[in-house]
Amino acid sequence: MENIFKNQLFKEIIITLAVITAYHLLGKVPLPFINYSELSGSFRVNISIVALGIMPFVSAYMMVEICSLFIPFLKKHRVGDYYGRKVLDKYALILTFFLGVIQSNSIIQDLECFGSA
């Protein structure tokens, strides 16, 4: 039994299952200050706090990777060493922040429209 816990694959499987479980549990947490009875007409509304954070992150990293194929300044960091990749990560995180602000602003405006209807 002691050998199982020393096995790297077993540890990775446990970590993966823990992350999936945490994501599933966080998916059940609703957005605060939202009256879901006003939003749900003929469909069930399930807006979670997890949806707010993942899409700007994924979009920013994809945009930085695609731009680094064509923009020379970013391209030199792409083919560079470890520190060059860290520069690209920094740009992606900055872009994530701005995309998150844009997304949250549009969600607030959409929810206000639902409330006034």
N, C-alpha and C positions, 0 to 999 in steps of 0.2 A: 504494500500500500504506500510505503514511503517513496518508492521509485516513481509512482504516478505523479506526485507533486513536484518532483524534480524535472520531469519531462517538459521541455519547452513548448511542445505542441499542445499539451494539456493546459498549460498556463495561458496560451493564446486563445484557446477555445473558451476558457472560463472568462477571460477579459472580453471577448467578443459577445458572449451571452450576457455579461453584465451591462455592456454598452447598449445592446438591443433592448434589454429589460428597462434600463433607465430611459431610453428614448420612448419606449411604449408607455411608461408611466408618465413621463412629461407630456406626452401627446394627449393625455386625459385632462391636463390642467387647462381650464378655459381662460380666455382673455378677461382681465378684470374690468369692471365698470361697464360691461356690455349686457344689455337686456336681450337675451336670446329669444324671448317670447315675441318681441317686436320684429325680429329678423326672420324667424321661421314662418314662412307662409305655407307653401305647399311642399317645401323641402326641409330637410333636417340640417341645421347649421351646426357645424363642428369646427370652430376656429380655435386653434391651440397656440400656446406661446412658442412651441417648437417651430411652427411655420414661419414665425417672424425672423428667426435668426439664420436659418440654413440657406435660403435662396440667395440673399445678397452675397454670402460667403462663396458659394459655388459659382455664381455668375462672375464675381470679381476675379477669382482664380482662372476661370476659363478665358475671360477677356484679356488678362495679363499674359497668359500663355499664347493666345492667338496673336496679340500685338507684338509679342517678343519674336515672332517669326518674321515680321516685316519691318519693324522700327529698329534702325541700326543701334541706337542707344541701348534699347532693351535686349537686342540680339547678342550684344557682346557679353551681357550678364548671363544670358541663357547658355551660351557655350563656355562660360567661364568656370571657375572653381566653385567650391562650396559657398564662399562669401558672395559670389555673384548671384547664386540662387537665393541667398538670404536677402539681397537687394530686391529681387523680384517678389519675394514673399512680403517684404515691407510695403512695396507698391500695391500688392493685392490686398493687404490688410487696410491700407488707407482707402482704397477704392471700395472695400467692403463697408467701411464706415459711411461713405457718401451714398452708396446704394441702399444701405439700411435706413438712412435718413429719408431718402426719397420714397422708399417703400412704406415706411411708417406714416409719412405725411399722406400718401395716397390712401392708405387703409383708414386713417382718421377721417379723411374727406368722404370716403365711401360710406363709412359707418354713420357719419352725420347725415348723409343723404337718406339712409335707411330710417334714421330716427325722425326726420322731418316729413317723411312720406306718410 
